[in-house]
Amino acid sequence: MQRWLMLCLVGGVVFLAACQQSAQETPQETTESAAVTLDTDQDKVSYGLGMDIGNKLKSQEFDLDPDLAAQGLKDALSGNETLMTPEEVQQSLQALQQRLLQEQQKKQQETAAKNAEAGRAFLEANKAKEGVQTTESGLQYKVVEKGDGPQPDADDVVTVHYTGKLVNGTVFDSSRERGKPATFPVNGVIPGWTEALQMMHEGAQWQVVLPADLAYGARQAGPQIGPNSTLVFDVELLEVQKKDTEANATAQQ
């Protein structure tokens, strides 16, 4: 469950209790109008807040009765007798949190199983393609351009251009699209990258396929990379900055 929804559910208990307390101290009469107009800033903020909450709950596929939600808000703000005590609200929301967490875990497990199967099928088909080689770890790569520069070690820093895709072809990240290459330590990235980079020469271009255990494993990595995702990268090794060279340059300064 997303962090926003968790905060909404927990915060709802505090909000409702505070509204009830405030309404009991300063009761207000409710008025209803047939047509809704947004004439003042307060009108716009009030409606906009409700609309924003509604959109977020809808995006979460949250099953909510809007009429009862509106009635609960009106009763709390107006000082009318509420249908639930704050304690009952808290118990209800805690039970809801637990149910949503269980549903999310089930959904993640189903997604993980689906991604694992898709990854296995992709790897099986890809390894039979011309030019594709498979390492002992299960990493697959195809040399597009060999390159004739130095090979990086684990402690070196590299500059690369890359495009990352899911096995269905969806691009989830691309330094080329950003128009700026990425620079990072060889040993500071996911295991499959660390392995592949140390086999490449400066100037090389490879297509690299990483099984999930060489990528992000069973965890969700951002909005597009689900658990157990096999990842495909087009990698161009632009520059290798050797650790010894970097140390010497620093010493000379």
C-alpha positions in Angstrom: 0.0 0.0 0.0 1.3 3.4 -0.9 2.6 5.7 1.8 -0.1 8.3 1.0 -2.9 5.9 1.7 -1.3 4.7 4.9 -1.1 8.3 6.1 -4.6 9.0 5.0 -6.1 6.1 6.9 -4.1 6.8 10.1 -4.6 10.6 9.8 -8.3 10.1 9.3 -8.7 8.9 12.9 -7.0 12.0 14.2 -8.9 14.2 11.8 -12.3 12.8 12.7 -11.7 12.9 16.5 -10.5 16.6 16.2 -13.5 17.6 14.2 -15.8 16.0 16.7 -14.1 17.7 19.6 -14.2 21.1 17.8 -17.8 20.7 16.8 -18.9 19.9 20.3 -17.3 23.1 21.6 -18.8 25.3 18.8 -21.8 23.6 17.3 -22.8 24.8 13.8 -26.0 24.4 11.9 -25.7 22.8 8.5 -27.2 24.2 5.3 -27.7 22.6 2.0 -28.1 24.2 -1.5 -29.4 22.6 -4.6 -26.6 23.9 -6.8 -22.9 24.0 -5.9 -21.0 27.1 -6.9 -17.4 28.0 -6.2 -17.5 31.7 -5.4 -14.8 32.2 -2.8 -11.3 30.9 -2.2 -12.6 28.9 0.7 -15.2 27.3 -1.6 -12.4 26.3 -4.0 -10.1 25.0 -1.3 -12.9 23.0 0.2 -14.0 21.4 -3.1 -10.5 21.0 -4.3 -9.5 19.2 -1.1 -12.3 16.7 -1.6 -11.6 16.3 -5.2 -7.9 15.7 -4.5 -8.7 13.0 -1.9 -11.2 11.4 -4.2 -8.7 11.2 -7.1 -6.1 9.7 -4.9 -8.4 7.1 -3.5 -9.7 6.3 -7.0 -6.2 5.8 -8.3 -5.7 3.3 -5.4 -8.8 1.4 -6.5 -10.1 2.2 -3.0 -13.6 0.9 -2.3 -15.4 3.8 -0.7 -19.0 4.9 -0.4 -18.8 8.6 -1.1 -22.2 9.4 0.4 -21.3 7.8 3.8 -17.9 9.5 3.7 -19.5 12.9 3.1 -22.1 12.2 5.9 -19.4 11.3 8.3 -17.5 14.5 7.5 -20.7 16.6 7.8 -21.7 15.0 11.1 -18.2 15.6 12.6 -17.9 19.2 11.5 -21.5 20.2 12.4 -21.6 18.6 15.8 -24.3 16.1 14.9 -24.4 12.8 16.7 -22.1 10.5 14.8 -22.8 6.9 13.9 -19.4 5.7 15.3 -17.2 6.7 18.2 -13.6 7.7 17.5 -12.5 4.4 19.0 -14.7 2.5 16.6 -13.3 4.5 13.7 -9.8 3.7 14.8 -10.6 0.0 15.0 -12.3 0.0 11.6 -9.4 1.8 9.9 -6.8 -0.5 11.5 -8.7 -3.5 10.2 -8.8 -1.8 6.8 -5.1 -1.2 6.9 -4.4 -4.9 7.7 -6.7 -6.0 4.9 -5.1 -3.7 2.3 -1.6 -4.8 3.3 -2.6 -8.4 2.8 -4.1 -7.6 -0.5 -1.0 -5.7 -1.6 1.2 -8.6 -0.5 -0.9 -11.1 -2.5 -0.8 -8.8 -5.5 3.0 -8.5 -5.2 3.4 -12.2 -5.0 1.3 -12.7 -8.1 3.3 -10.1 -10.0 6.6 -11.6 -8.8 5.5 -15.0 -10.1 4.3 -13.6 -13.4 7.6 -11.6 -13.9 9.7 -14.6 -13.0 8.0 -16.8 -15.6 8.2 -14.0 -18.3 11.9 -13.6 -17.4 12.6 -17.4 -17.7 10.9 -17.5 -21.1 12.8 -14.4 -22.4 16.2 -15.8 -21.2 15.5 -19.2 -22.8 14.6 -17.6 -26.1 17.4 -15.0 -26.0 20.2 -17.5 -25.4 19.5 -19.2 -28.7 20.0 -16.0 -30.7 23.1 -15.5 -32.8 26.0 -13.9 -30.9 24.5 -14.2 -27.4 26.7 -15.6 -24.8 25.8 -16.7 -21.2 28.2 -16.4 -18.3 28.3 -18.8 -15.3 26.1 -16.4 -13.3 23.4 -16.5 -15.9 24.1 -13.1 -17.4 23.6 -12.9 -21.1 25.3 -10.5 -23.4 25.8 -9.8 -27.1 28.8 -7.7 -28.3 27.6 -5.0 -30.8 31.0 -3.2 -30.8 34.1 -4.6 -29.2 35.9 -1.5 -28.2 39.7 -1.3 -27.9 40.2 0.7 -24.7 41.0 -0.4 -21.2 38.8 -2.7 -19.2 37.6 -1.4 -15.8 38.2 -3.1 -12.5 35.6 -3.2 -9.7 37.2 -0.1 -8.0 37.3 2.0 -11.2 34.8 4.7 -12.3 33.0 4.5 -15.6 31.0 6.8 -17.8 28.3 5.1 -19.9 25.3 5.7 -22.1 22.6 3.1 -21.6 18.9 2.3 -22.2 17.1 0.0 -19.8 14.1 -2.0 -20.9 11.7 -4.6 -19.5 11.4 -7.9 -21.4 8.2 -6.5 -23.0 10.2 -3.7 -24.5 9.1 -0.9 -22.1 11.9 1.6 -21.6 12.2 2.4 -17.9 15.4 4.5 -18.0 17.7 6.0 -20.6 20.7 8.3 -20.3 20.4 8.8 -24.0 16.9 10.2 -23.7 18.2 12.6 -21.0 21.1 13.6 -23.2 23.7 13.1 -20.5 25.8 10.0 -19.8 26.0 8.4 -16.4 29.1 8.2 -14.3 29.5 5.8 -11.3 31.8 3.3 -9.6 31.8 -0.2 -11.2 31.1 -1.7 -7.8 28.4 0.8 -6.9 25.6 -0.7 -9.1 23.5 -3.9 -9.4 25.5 -7.1 -9.6 24.8 -7.7 -13.3 26.2 -4.3 -14.2 29.3 -4.8 -12.1 29.9 -8.2 -13.9 29.3 -6.9 -17.4 31.3 -3.7 -17.2 34.4 -5.6 -16.1 34.2 -7.7 -19.3 33.8 -4.7 -21.6 36.5 -2.5 -23.1 36.3 1.3 -23.4 34.4 2.1 -26.6 32.4 -1.2 -26.5 28.7 -1.4 -27.0 26.8 -4.5 -25.6 23.3 -5.7 -25.2 23.1 -7.1 -21.7 20.3 -9.2 -20.2 20.2 -9.5 -16.4 18.2 -12.2 -14.7 16.3 -10.9 -11.7 18.9 -12.2 -9.2 21.6 -10.0 -10.9 19.3 -7.0 -11.0 16.8 -6.0 -8.2 15.7 -9.5 -7.2 12.3 -9.8 -5.5 11.9 -6.2 -4.6 10.1 -3.4 -6.4 12.5 -0.9 -7.9 10.6 2.2 -8.8 7.2 2.4 -10.5 8.0 0.2 -13.5 10.5 -2.4 -12.3 8.4 -5.0 -10.5 9.7 -7.9 -8.3 11.6 -10.6 -10.1 12.0 -8.5 -13.3 14.5 -9.6 -15.9 16.1 -6.4 -17.4 17.6 -5.7 -20.8 20.2 -3.0 -21.2 21.9 -1.5 -24.2 25.2 -0.2 -22.8 28.0 1.9 -24.4 31.2 2.2 -22.3 32.4 5.7 -23.0 35.2 6.1 -20.6 37.1 4.2 -17.9 38.7 6.2 -15.1 41.2 3.9 -13.4 41.5 4.2 -9.7 45.2 4.6 -9.8 45.0 7.4 -12.3 42.4 9.2 -10.2 44.5 8.9 -7.1 47.6 10.3 -9.0 45.6 13.2 -10.3 44.4 14.0 -6.8 47.9 13.8 -5.4 49.2 16.2 -8.0 46.6 18.7 -7.0 
